[in-house]
Amino acid sequence: MKNWNEGTCRSCGAEIIWADIGGKRIPLNKRRVRAYRRRMDQDPDGHIHEIRGENLEPALFHISHFVTCPNASEHGKRKPAG
């Protein structure tokens, strides 16, 4: 059964999910992508460094559909009638 927050992009037909971020609805790609979370560490002198290499944490993320939609420029705030 399809959830209320699932749908398809009206211009390219891709499967999307809707997220509420700060009171605004934003379309996200339903298919998640693998990415690595940046981890930071602090040395004894108080300097903060990004941890690189094998210590990165893999995770799956939904990304904004505006990034991948070939018709993203057609979407956005509606123009006022007039």
N, C-alpha and C positions, 0 to 999 in steps of 0.2 A: 504494500500500500504506500502511496506517495505521501510524504509529509507535507504540511502546509508551507514549509520554508524551502521546498524544492521546486524547480521550474526549468524552463528553457529560455535562453536568450532570444528575444523577439527578432533580432536581426541576423544572427548567425546559426541559431538552433542548438548551441552547445548546452549541455546540462549544467545547471548552476544551483547553488543554494543561497539563500538570503540570510545574512547575519545582521544583527542589530548592534551597531557600534556607536556608542555615545548618543543613542536616541535616533540614529539615522540608519536606514536599511542600505546595505551594500551587497552587490552580487559577488559571489566567490565561485571559482571553478569547483565543480563537484569533485573532480579528480584531484587528489592531493599530489604534491611533489616532494621528493626527498631533499632535504637541506640539512645543514649542520648548524647547530646553535653555537654562537660565539661564546666562549667561556673566558672570563677574565680572572686574573690572579694578581695578588699584591706581593711584591718582594719585601724583604726586611727593611729596606729604606723607604717604603711607602709608595714606590712607583707601581703603577698599574700596567700590566702587560696582558696582551691577548694570548691565550694558549693556542698553539697551532699543532698540527700533526695528528697523532693517534688519539689524543685526548679529547677530540671534538665529539659532541653528542649528536648522533643522527636523529632526525625527527621528520615526521610527515606534516606538511602544512597545506592549507587551502590558500590560494593566492587570489587577489582581486581579478575579476573577469575583465575589468577595464584594461588590464595589462596584456591580455591575450586575444581579446575580441578584435577581429579585423575591421569591425565597424564601430569601434569605440567612440570615434568622433561624433557619431550620430546620437549618442546618449548623453545624458547630463541634465542640467537644469532646463526646464521647459521655458520657452520664450513666452512672455506675457501676451495675451490676446489683445489685439487692438489694431 
